[in-house]
Amino acid sequence: MAQQQVQKTVTASDAAISSCCLNCGNSPLSVFYRVNKIPVHSCMLINDRNSARVFPRGDLSLGFCPTCGFISNVAFDPAMETYGRIYEESQGFSPCFNRFMDSLARRLISKFNVRNKKVLEIGCGKGEFLAAMCTLGHNEGIGIDPGCNPDRLPEETRNRITLIRDFYGEAYTNITADFVCCRHTLEHIAPTREFLLTVRGAMSSSPQAIAFFEVPDVLRVLRERAFWDIYYEHCSYFSAGSLARLFRSCGFDIIDLELDYDNQYILLTARPTSVSKSRLTIEHDMEDLRAKVARFSFMVTEDLEMWRRRMNAWFDNGVSVALWGAGSKCVSFLTTLQLDEQVCYVCDINPFKQGTYTPGTGHAIVSPEYLASRPPDVVIAMNRIYRPEIAAELDRLKVRAELLEV
C-alpha cells in the first residue's frame, strides 16, 4: 500500500492561518481541504518502480481568501519543485486537445491580428502552442520554460522560434513582444501577484501588446468535487472572478474572459492600462465561490469514501481496473485514494510516458496496444472530454472493457 496520508474536511476548530493572500494581500486564508504526503510532482518521468514509490512528498492545505476568492495551498514549499526536461506535461498527442489548441490559436490570431508579429510564451512547455501561433500567423516566437526542448518543435518552426530553458523572471523583462501568452503556468506559481506585476512591468513599453492567460477553473473543481484536479504542483487556484480581480489590480484591462474546453479552462485576454473597472458578469462570483467552498469542504469526504469502496469492491471481486491518462489527475486520484493493487496499470497515448511509473504509487504506464494483450474489465477515463477518443481506441484494439469516467 502507498505511504499513508491523512485527508479530512476542516472543522470549525481549524483556525484561519496567519499568512495573507498572495493575490490581494488583504486577508488571512481559511483552510478547507487537506491531503498530506502527496507527490510533489505528477508528470515527472520515472524509469523504475521503486524510485516512483519513494518519490518526494509534501502536504496540501487549500486556503480560501474571503476578500478576492483566491485559493492556494498554504503548505506549498517551492523548494520541493524541480521542473526540467524529464517533466512531461504535454497533451499534444491527443487529437482532441490538438483540435482545441489549433482552434484557439486561430481565434486569437484572427481577433487580435497576431500576424507577422513577435509572440512570447511564458511557460511554453514543449512548445506546441507557440509553434501553432507561429505557423498559423507567420510570427516569430520566444518560449521560456525550464522543460523546453527544441527537438520537440515541428521542423518547419525551428528557425522562427527561440527557446530559453529557464523560469521567467526579472532577467527576461527586457524581452518585448506584441503578444504575450501564458498557458497553464500561473497555477504553478505561489506569488501570483508578484509574478503578474513582473509581466505587467515588462509590457509597459508596449502598451498595445496583448496578454493571454489560460488556467483551470476552480469553480468547476469545487462544483464537481473533483479532488483528482487538486495536486501539489497546482499551488494556486482561480475562478474567472479571482483571476480578473488579480489582473485588474495589477494594471490590466480585460478584453475577454470566458470558459472553454468543456468549461475546464478559463481564458483571459487583457491589455496593460492605468485604469480598469469590473464590467463582466462572469467576474462577479464571490457568493458562488463561498458557497462552493463550503459545500466542497462538507461533501468531499463522502466522495472519497465512495470511490474507495468502489475500487476495493472491484478488487475484492477480481475485477481488473485500468486508468486512462497518466497525468496529474491520475496521480492525484491514485494518491488521494491511497490506491495500490486496486489499479492494474495506467494507459497513456504519450510515448514519452510509456514504460515509466506514476510518482507516489509506482503504477506502470503502458501504451494503448498493451491493453489488447492484457485487457482490463474496467477503464476509467481521467478526463471526460477524452472519452470519445478513448472509446475509439478501445474499439480499434477490440478491448471490450466497461468505459467509465471520473
N, C-alpha and C positions, 0 to 999 in steps of 0.2 A: 504494500500500500504506500502511496506517496506520503511524503512528510506531512505530519498532522498540522492542521491550521485551525484557527478559531474564527468563525463567522457569526455575527449576531446583529440583530437590529439594535439600534442605540436607544436606550430608555431615557426618561426624564432625568435620571440621576447622572447621566453623562453631561458634564458641564461643557459649555462652549469653549473652544480653545482660545488661546490668547493672541495668536497671530492674526494679522489683518489681511483683508482680501488683496490679492496681488493684481486684481483688475481695477478696483476703485480705491483701495486703501483705507476704507472707512470703517468697516465692521469686522468684529471677530466672526469666525465661521462656526456654524453649528454642525457637528459631526452626526451623520445619519446612517452611515453604512461602513462596515469594516470587514476586511478579509486579511488575515495575517499569513505571512510566509508564502507569498506567491512569487513566481519567477519574475525577475526584474526585466527580462526581455522575452518576447514571444516569437520573434521572427529570426532569431539567430540560428545559423546553420551549425548543427552539432552532429559530428560524424560517428559517435559511439553512444550506446545507451546509458552506460554508467555515468558518463560526463553530463548527459542530459538530465539524469535523475538527481544529481547533486548540484545542478545549476544554481547560481546565487539567487537568493530570495530577499524580498523586502515586504513591508507592510503597507496596506492600503486603508486609508481612513478618509472617506469623502466628506468634505465640509461644504455647507451651503451659505452663501452670503445673502442676508436678507435685504441688503441695500441694492445691489446690482444684479443678483441672480446667478453670479458666477459660482461654479462648483469645482473644487480642486482636491487633490489628495494631499492632505496636510502632513502626512507622514512621508512624503516623497523625498528621496535623497538623490540629487542629481549626480553625485559621485558614483552611484551604482550603475549609471548608464554608460554604455560603451558602443556607440554606433560605428560602423565601418563596412568594409567590403563583404564581410560574411553576414551582414544583416540583409535578409532577403524579404523585402516588403512588397515586391512588385505584384500587381494584379494584372499585368499586361499579357498574360497567357489566356485570359478569359475573353471569348468573343463578346459576351455581354458587356463586360467592363470596357472593352475597346470601342464598342459602338457608342457607349456613353462618353468616353473620353474624346473620340473623334467629333461627335455632335457638339460637345461643349466647346472644343477648340474652334469649330466652325462658327458657332454662335458668337463667341467673344470676338473673333476676327471680324465678323460681319458688323456687329453692333458698334464696335469701337474703332473700326478701321485699322486694325493691327496688321498692317501690310507694309513690307519693306521698312520695318522698324526694328528697334532693339528690345528684346524680351529678356528679363531677368527672372529666373525661378529660384526662390529660396526653399531649400529642402526638395531638390528635384528628384531624389531617389535615383532610379536607373535612367531617368531622362525621357521616358515615353511621352509625357505630356509636352515637355519642351520641344521635343522632336516634332510632334504634331503641329504645334504653333509655328515652328519654323518652316516646316514643309508646306503647310496649307496657306500660310500668309507670306511666304518668301521672306522670312525675318531672320535676323541674326540673334543668336541666343547665348546667354551665360547661365550656367547652372551651378549652384553651390550646395554641396551635400557631402558629409563625411563618407557616405557609402557609394558615391557615384563611380561609374566605370565606363570609360569611353568605348570599350569593346562591346558594350551592350547597346550603343546607339546604332540606329539604322545607318548603313554605309553612306546613303545619299545625304545625310545631315551632318556628318562629322566635320566637314570643312566650314560649317556655319555655326557650330556650337562649341563654346569653350566651357570645360568643366573644371571646377575648383573643388578639390576634396578637402572640405573643411566645414565648420559651422559658420553661419552668417553672424557677423558682429561688426563692431566699430571699424575693424580693419578693412571692411568692404563697403563702407558708406560712400566712398568716392566713386563707386560704380553707378552711373546714371543709366536709366532705361525709360523707354516710352510705356512699357507695360511690365508691371511687377506682379508676379503670381507666387502664391504660397499655398500649396495644397496638402492637407493632412500633415501639417508640421506644427502649427500653433498649439495643438492639443498635447504635443510632446514637450512643451516649454512651460516651466513653472512661473518665471517672472514675466507674465504675458504683457503687462503694461510697459515694462522696461523694454522688452523686445519690440513692441509695436512703435514706441517712441523712437527707437533706433531706425526703424524702417521709415517712419514719417520724416525724421531729420534728413535722411538720405534723399528723400523725394522733394525736399524744399526747393532745390534748384531746378526742379522740373514740375511746375505747378499744373501742367496739363497732363501729366502722367496718370495712368490708371493703375489701381491696386486691386488685385483679385485674390480673395482668400476662400478656402474651402475647408470645412471642418465637419465632424459628425454632429448630429443634432441630439443633445442630451434629453430634450423633451420626449423624443421617441423612445429613448432608452428607459426613461422613467415610466412612461406610459405603459410600455410593454414589459416592464420589469426585466429587461434584457441584461441580466447580470453578466452574460458572456461578452458584452460590449464594454465591460469595465475591467481594466487591467493596468499594470504598473506603468508601462510606457506612457499611457494617457494620464498625465497628471493634471490636465486642465480640460474642463467640460463646459461647452457653451450651448445655450439656446440662441435662437435668432436675436432675441432681445438683448441678452447679456453680451453677445458679440457686437451688436450695433452700439450698445452703450459704451463699450470699450473703444471702438473706433471713433465715435463722436468725441469722446473725452480726450483722445489723442490727436485731434485735429484733422479728421477726415469727414467729408460729406458723402453720405451713402447714396449711390445711384440705384443699385439693385440689391434686393435682399429676398432670397427665395429658397425653397426646399427642392431637392431633386434626388434622383436615384432611389426611387421608392420611398421618398421622404426621409432617407437616411442621412443626407448631407445638406448642410447649409452653404449656400453660395452667396458671397458678399462682394460687391464691386463698389469701389469708392475712389474719390479724388482728394488730394490734400487741400485743406481750406482753413480759413481762420475762424469761420462761424458755421455751425451746423446745428440744426434743430430736428428733433424727432418728429417724423411725419408719416411713418409707415405703420400700418395697422399691425403687422407681424411683430413689430418691436415691443408692443405693449403686452408682455406675457408674465409679469411678476406674480399676479394672482394665480395663474395657471401653474407656474413653477412651484410656488409654495405648496399648493395642493398636491402636485405630483410627487414632490419630495416627501411629504408626509405619508402619502399612500405607499410609495415605494418602501420606505422605512418600515411600515407596518406589515406589508404583504409579502416582501421578497423572501422571508424565511419560509413561508408556505410553499412558494415556488421551488425553492432549493430542495425542500424535503420531498416534494412531488417528483422532481427529477431523480433524486437519489433512490427513492422507492422504485421508480420505473426502471432505472438502469440495473439495480440489484435484482429485481424480479426477472428481467430478461436473462441476466447472467445465471441466476439460480435455476432457470428452466432451459438452459442450454441454447438460448437464442444469441447468435453472434451479431454484434453491433459494430459498424464502422462509421467514422465521421468523415465527411467530405469537406475539405477546406482546412489546410494546416496553418492558417494564420492566427492572429491574436484572439479571435473569437473562440477558436478551437482550444487554444492553450488555456484561456480563461475558463471555458466550460469544464475542461478536464481537471484543472487545479482547484477551482472553487468548489466543485462537487467531490473532490478527492477520489477521482476515478483511477482505476488501475486495470485489472483484468476484465472489467465490465466492457471495455472497448478493445477490440482485437487489433485494430490498426487505424491509421488516418490516411485518407487518399487526397492527393493534390495534383493538379494538372501542371504545376510549375516544375519543370525538370530539374531546376536547381535545388528544390526541396526534397525530391525523391532520393531515398537512400539515407536520409538524415533522420533525426529523432526529435520529438517535441520537448522543449525545455520544461523541466519540472517533473514530468511523468515518464519520459523515455519511450513513448509510443512510436513505433516505426511509421515513417511516412512513405507511402507507396504510390506507384503510378496507377492510373485507371486500369491498365491492362492486367495488373496484379489481381484485380477483383475477379477476372474470368477464371483464374486458376484456384482462387480461394474465395468464392463468393460468400458474402455475409447474408444474414437473414434480414437485417435492417440497416439502412443507410440514413444517417441524419445529416441533412444539409445545414452547414453552419451559417448560411445566409440565404434567406428565402428567395432573393432576387435571382439566384443561380439555379433554382430548382428546375426550370425547363431545360437548361443546359446540362445539368446532371442527369436528368431523366433521359435525355437523348443519348448521353454516353452509356448509361446502363443498358439502354435498348441496343445500342451498337454492339456492346460486349455480350449481349444476351444474358445479362445478370438480372434475375427475377427477384431482387430484394425489394422489401417494402421501403418506399422512399418517404421520409418524414423531414420535418424542419424544426429548428428551434423557434 
